[in-house]
Structures are given as C-alpha cells and as structure tokens.
Amino acid sequence: MLAIFDHDGVLVDSLLFHQNAWQILGEREGLPLTPEFIHKTFGMTNPSIFRLLLGDSVDPAELQRYSDLKELCYREIARDKIELMAGVQALLDGLTDAGVKLAIGSSGVLPNLELTVETCGLNGRFAAIASLEDIQRGKPDPQVFLVAASKVGIPPAISVVFEDAPVGIQAAKAAGMRAVGVTTTHPAASLWDAGADEVVESLSGYDVARLVDVLRSAANGLPH
C-alpha cells in the first residue's frame, strides 16, 4: 500500500510563498503575472505556466531561466518558514504505523521538495519523491503519480493520492489510484467534479484505519 502526497497545499501551506515568488519574478522580468493568473495556474508545471503566459513559441532557454529564477525566489522566501499543514505529521505517522509506504508526487522542482523534507524533519520518511525533473507531462496527466508508484514498486490499484487541485485529482484517477481531495486551495465542489473519492476540509483527524481497510480490500482483489 502506498500514500502519495502532493506537496504545495497538501504537505505544506506554500501558496503565499509561491505567489510572492511569482510576483517578484514578474517585477524583475517585466512579465504580466497577475494575482488571478497565479492562482489559476497553481499546481501546473512551470513550462505549462510560461507557455500559457508567453505562448508556445517561447524560447526554451528563456523558459528555463525564468523557471529557475522563480524557484530560487521561492526557496529564498520559504527557507526556515515552511511548516507542515495541520494534521499532516499525525497522518504520516499513522500511515507508517499501518504499514503504508509514503511518497511525494509533485510538479514542483526537486530542490523545493527537499527543502521541505529537511526543514520539517522528514528525512527518511518518504520511500520515493517524484518531481518535475522526473516527468515530461504535467497534471492532469498521471505520469508523476505513476512514476512515484513505480519508484516504490507498488501497484496503482493499492495507492492513494492526497491532492488539493482538480488537475491533481484527475491525474490520480487517470493513474488508477484512490484520490482524497483537501480543500486548502480549491472548493470541495471542484474536487468532487474532478473525480475525488472523498473530500476533506483538513487532514487533521483523518481516519487512517478506514483508508487502510479500503486499500487492503483493493489489494485482496489483485491477482497473486
């Protein structure tokens, strides 16, 4: 059994850090990055965001430069300020105690994810991390979650994804995984519409035992 966590908005409340980083990038580089655009594209890969902003013909080298600068801004802002979302530590502990492997599946760059792991004392807790560097296609494509499951060696059918964005829910379902929506950045209705199996306001007090029962039932249905 495997539990895959999206990073931004699920493990950590990083929205403000990212918004500030995008705003700084826009000011430095003269890019039309409005608060509305930043919120609308939250959870998408950087290449997808920049192509949406600048058009498909944007120079790949320039796109990479913008992306690197934005993530550098994020880490400068977020360093020593990142905290786990409410309920996450207890959920990670409960899943581990129940024998569920843990992974991160995010369209964020690996240094951002590693910063969270280090800052929040999570070294050694995750069996795998799948990041932007591992994928060619962003959510709603299921690639990032399939990569995470492949790294751990656990079938998608006995994997669950914790996500806060509709595109992430769609990716989880396309991967053949159970999807738990968390309403940290998007309303419950949009997560249900995307295909979530359940939606919660917070991960505080999450019912690990019930989830493990669901995953075990799925495991029993797999061919041996």
N, C-alpha and C positions, 0 to 999 in steps of 0.2 A: 504494500500500500504506500502511496506517495501523496503528499500535500505540496502543491506548488503555489508559491506566493508571488503575486505581482509586487513590485517594490513601492513605487510612488502612490500614495493614497491608501495603501494596504498595510505594508510593514511600517512605513513612516509617513508622517504628515509633511510632505516635502513641497506641496503645491506652492506655497508662498515663496520658498527658496527658488523654485524653478521660474515662477512668474517674475521675480526680481531679476533673475539672471537673463531672461529673455528681454526684459525692459532695458537692462544695461547694455546688452548686445545691440538692441535697436538704436539706442542713443549713440553708442560708439561708432556704429557702422552705417547709420542713416537708413535703417530698414523699417518698413511700415508695420511694426509689431504692436498691434493694439491689444488692450486687455481682453477684448472679446475674441480676437483671433487666438490668443494664447490659451484661453480657457477652452475654446472649441477644439483645439488640436492637442490638448493634454492627453498623453498616453500613446500618441503616434510616434513613429520613429523620426529622428531628426531629418534624414533625407526626404521623407514624405512631407514633413512640415515645410522645409525650404522649397521643395518643388511646388507645393501649393501656394507658397508666398511669392516665389520668383519665377515660376514657370518651369516646364520640363527641360528647357534648353539651358538651365543654369550650369555654369562650368563646374565639373566635378571637383576640381581642386579648390575652387572658391567655396563650394558647398561644404567640403571637408574643413576648410579653415574656419568658416562660420560655426560649424558644429563643435569643433574643438574649443573655440573661444567661449561659446555658450556654456559648455560643460565645465570649463575651467572657472568661469564666473560662478557656476552653481557650487562647486566644491569650495571655493573661497568663502562664499556666503554661508554654506551649510556646515562647514567644519566646526566641530565641538558644539554644535547646536542641535544635531539630529537626535530625535528621541523616538522610540517605538510607539506606535499607536496604542491606545488603551486596549488592554486585553490580549495584545499580541504575545507578550512573554509567557503568560499563563497558557495560551493556546499552543505555542511551540512546545512548552514543557509537557502539556497533556498529550499532544500527538506523539512526541518522542516516547513517553512512558507507555503509550499504547502500541508501540512498535511501528509507527508510521514514519517513513523517511520524509525528509524535508528538502525542498529545493526552492530556488528563486527563478522565476521566468519573467524577464522584463525587457522592454525595448530600450531601456537605459544603457549607457556605456558601462563597461565592467568597473572602471575606477570609482564611479559613483556608488555602485553596489558594494564594492569592497570597503569604501569609506563607511557605509552604514554598518557592515559586519564588524568592522574594527571598533567604531565609535560606540556601538551598542552592546559590545561584549558577546558577539555571536560567532566568534571564531570556532570552527569545527562543528557548528550546528547544522549546516546545510550539506547534504550529500552531493549537490551539484548547483551550479549557477549558470543559467543560460542568459546571455546578454545580447546587445546589439551586434557585437562582434561575431556572434555565432549564427546570425541569420541573414538571409537576403530579402525576406519578405516580412513586413510588419503585421501586427494585428489589424484586421480580423483574421488574417491567415494564421493557421495553427502552428506554424513552424517553431516558434520559440518554446511552446509547451511540449511539443513532440521532441525537441532537442533535449529539454530538461529531463523528460522521462527516459529517453534513450541513454543519457549520461548515467542515470541511476540504474538503468536496466529493469524498469518496472513498466508493465503494460498500461497504456492509456485507460483501459477499462476499469482499473482499480486505482485511478488517480483522481484527485480533486484539485481544483484551482480556486484560489481566493482572489477576486478581482473587484475593482471599483468602477471600471469603464465598460460601456456597452460593447466596444470593439474587443475588449478582453474576454468578456463573456462569450461573444460569438466565436472567438478563437478557441476557447476552452471546449465549447460544444463541437466545433469542427474537428477538434483533436480527439473526440470521443470520450471526453472527461466530464466528471461532475463539475458544476460551476456554482460557486457561492458568491453572490453579489454583496458588496458592502457599500452603503450609501454615504460614503465620505465626500465624493465629488460629483455624483450624479444621482438624480432622484430614483426612488425604487421602481417606478413605472418603467423607466427606460431600461433598467437592468432585467426586469421581468420580460419586457418586449424583446430583449436581445436573446432570451432563452435560458435565463438563470433557473437552476433547480431550487434554489432558495435565496432569499434576500434578507439581510440583517442590517440594522442601523449601526451596530458596532460589533467588534469581536469580543468585547467584554462578556464573560459568562457563556461563551459559545459552548454548545453541547457536543463535546468531543465524543462521548460514548455513542450517541445516536449516529454521528457521522461514521465512526468506525464500524458500527453494525451495517450501515449501507455499503461501505467498501468491502466488508467481509462477505456480504451477500453477493456482491458483484464478483468477488474472487471465486466464490463457490461455483459460479456459472461459467468460469473459464475452462477450456479444455486442458486436461492434465497430460 
